[in-house]
Amino acid sequence: MKQFSELSLSQALQQSLADSNFIHPTPVQAAAIPPALEGHDVLATAQTGTGKTLSFLVPLIERMPAASQNATALVLLPTRELAMQVLEALHQLTHRKNLAVLVCGGLPEGPQLAALRRGPRLIVATPGRLVDYLSRRLVNLNCVKMLVLDEVDRMLDMGFKPAIRRIAEALPADRQTLCYSATLSPAIREVTHHYLRNPVRVEIGSVLKPSPNVELRSFEVPVEKKQELLEHLLGEHGGSFLVFVRTKHGADRVARRLSRAGYSATQIHGDRTQSQRSAALRNFAEGRHRVLVATDVAARGIDVADVAHVVNFDMPKEAEDFVHRVGRTGRASSRGVASTFVAPDEVCSLRKIERALAITTRKYRVRAQTRAA
């Protein structure tokens, strides 16, 4: 499949794809959509930014009208931000805001429960809130005919395995399941063994490697010089910056210092309210803030085009986290830069990540005046 027009889709969906300038599918879309349209289970591994969302929304939108009137689809995602972005993509393709209900924490229960009682065609949910509704018998999932597990690797990392199991037990056995992950670890293989039936396997490129479109740099820098180095990079390079830190307190501190230095910065982490997180993400995506400082869990749902520069202000703990962070830039055909700040006692950790990913970062050492040498 080289163009979406080759697919046997409804005229309305074909028109929506064309209007949204979706002409040529990405590799994961070209591989996953046809078997999903035929009703097969799909297990797809592909990195962030490869078009996974559209690869399950197209078959979901196309197949739901063919199902019985009370049939429902369920999409499970790890974070509120990612769930909200899926809803936005759905609205863009269907122009129907009453088609789906968002079920997640941080938002009032009343409107969610009222929408569930009306029998939506699609539920977009995070596992924690949905399993809470199940345990309180506030939701019935007997009519779910399609299940999408998106970013399943991160859901497992966040401790949602019991919730996913409880939700799956509440679903009909006769359903279609689409599963998406950036990696295929033993834990994920176990999940797919239990919840998918003879899935079509889709693997796009390396599942654990940064995009070749990203220039990888590392700076050996004393901890007390990190903030100064970040401001130096902001002065030297244009475009938006996504800055990763290890803790919520660190995110607040870095963003506050940047604001005091005259840079337009905001932060996103688990202690911020949903409205604060949504506003921060929206302002960053629309260019009102040049810098977004984020923790790993909060950033998992960030899907912003044209991030020019990713900065690992704090070293990621694992090679997989490095790939997820770096994958926020250099998306599609764009070029990007990823800079990793390495404290003197973290040099060995960087080498371990480089060996695991078979990469080499261009190395700099920061001197007293915050110059790279």
Salt bridges, closest charged atoms under 4 A:
GLU38 OE1 - HIS40 NE2 3.35
GLU81 OE2 - ARG277 NE 2.71
GLU109 OE2 - ARG136 NH1 2.91
ASP132 OD2 - ARG136 NH1 2.68
GLU151 OE1 - ARG300 NH2 2.28
ASP153 OD1 - ARG300 NH2 3.26
ASP153 OD2 - HIS324 NE2 3.58
ASP157 OD2 - ARG154 NH1 3.89
GLU190 OE1 - LYS161 NZ 3.18
GLU203 OE1 - ARG201 NH2 3.69
GLU215 OE2 - ARG217 NE 2.97
GLU220 OE1 - ARG365 NH2 3.62
GLU228 OE1 - LYS225 NZ 3.13
ASP252 OD1 - HIS269 NE2 2.92
ASP271 OD1 - LYS248 NZ 3.25
GLU286 OE1 - ARG288 NH2 2.53
ASP296 OD1 - ARG325 NE 2.92
ASP303 OD1 - ARG331 NH1 3.03
ASP314 OD1 - LYS226 NZ 3.26
GLU320 OE2 - HIS324 NE2 3.41
ASP321 OD1 - ARG154 NH2 3.15
GLU346 OE2 - ARG246 NH2 3.88
GLU354 OE2 - LYS363 NZ 2.79
